[in-house]
Each structure stands twice: as C-alpha cells, then as structure tokens.
C-alpha cells in the first residue's frame, strides 16, 4: 500500500483501499473486501468503516453492488484520487 496513506484521513484510506483491491468481475471493477477486512487494512473499527462507506456512497464516490459488500469506485472518486496523486 502507498506509504503516503499514513498522512491522510481514514475516508481517503478507505477509498484508496477499495481502488487498490478491485477485481474484474462480470466486466466491472469490483472490490470484494468486506467491512472487517477494510477495517483491518485502514486500521480502524468496523463501525467506522461502515460510517465512512455510507458517506462515500451518499456522496457518489462509491456504489454498492447488490448489498453484498461489493463496492465499485466511481469516476467521481477516480478524479479525487487523481488530484491527490493516488492514480
């Protein structure tokens, strides 16, 4: 993982983790990690990740696929990450 993540907030860390852990499934880039796995990578609590993901979804940076803990990083998020140099 990018060493710069130690200097950014948890919301940015979650977004970068989602982006860096995507797999191609049915022609879509999907992050298959569940909230506990994301929390372990941040590191923070699962409830904090739940809150952050809700904010990212509400703000249009992430989409949830079938409510099964599968997350898609949106073009809007890629633009933000590009500006932050997390291409």
C-alpha positions in Angstrom: 0.0 0.0 0.0 1.1 3.5 -0.7 3.3 4.9 2.2 1.5 8.3 1.9 -1.6 6.8 3.4 -0.1 7.3 6.8 -0.6 11.0 6.3 -4.2 11.1 5.1 -7.6 10.7 6.8 -9.5 7.4 7.2 -12.0 8.3 4.5 -9.2 8.7 1.9 -7.6 5.4 3.2 -10.9 3.5 2.7 -11.3 4.9 -0.9 -7.7 4.0 -1.8 -8.1 0.5 -0.3 -11.2 0.0 -2.4 -9.4 1.1 -5.5 -6.3 -0.9 -4.9 -8.2 -4.2 -4.2 -10.5 -4.2 -7.2 -11.1 -7.4 -9.3 -12.7 -7.7 -12.7 -16.0 -9.5 -12.1 -18.6 -9.6 -14.9 -16.8 -6.8 -16.8 -16.8 -4.5 -13.8 -14.1 -3.4 -11.4 -15.4 -4.5 -8.0 -13.7 -4.6 -4.6 -14.7 -7.8 -2.9 -13.4 -6.9 0.6 -15.9 -6.9 3.4 -16.1 -4.1 6.0 -14.0 -6.0 8.6 -11.2 -6.7 6.0 -11.3 -3.0 5.1 -11.2 -2.0 8.8 -8.1 -4.2 9.3 -6.3 -2.5 6.4 -7.1 1.1 7.5 -6.7 0.3 10.6 -9.9 1.3 12.4 -13.1 -0.3 13.7 -15.7 -1.9 11.5 -18.3 0.6 12.6 -16.1 3.4 11.5 -15.7 1.8 8.1 -19.5 1.3 7.9 -19.9 5.1 8.5 -17.3 6.0 6.0 -18.7 3.8 3.3 -22.2 5.2 3.9 -20.7 8.7 3.4 -18.8 7.7 0.3 -21.9 6.1 -1.2 -24.2 9.1 -0.3 -21.6 11.5 -1.8 -21.3 9.4 -5.1 -17.8 8.2 -4.7 -18.6 4.5 -4.2 -21.5 2.3 -5.3 -22.6 -0.8 -3.5 -23.4 -3.8 -5.7 -26.4 -6.0 -4.5 -25.9 -5.0 -0.8 -23.4 -7.9 -0.5 -20.4 -5.9 0.5 -19.2 -5.5 -3.1 -18.0 -2.0 -3.8 -17.4 -0.1 -7.1 -15.3 3.0 -7.1 -16.9 5.7 -9.3 -15.4 8.1 -11.9 -16.0 10.9 -9.4 -13.7 9.1 -6.9 -11.1 8.5 -9.5 -11.0 12.2 -10.2 -10.5 13.0 -6.5 -7.8 10.3 -6.1 -6.1 11.7 -9.2 -6.0 15.1 -7.7 -4.5 13.6 -4.5 -2.0 11.7 -6.7 -3.4 8.2 -5.8 -3.8 7.4 -9.5 
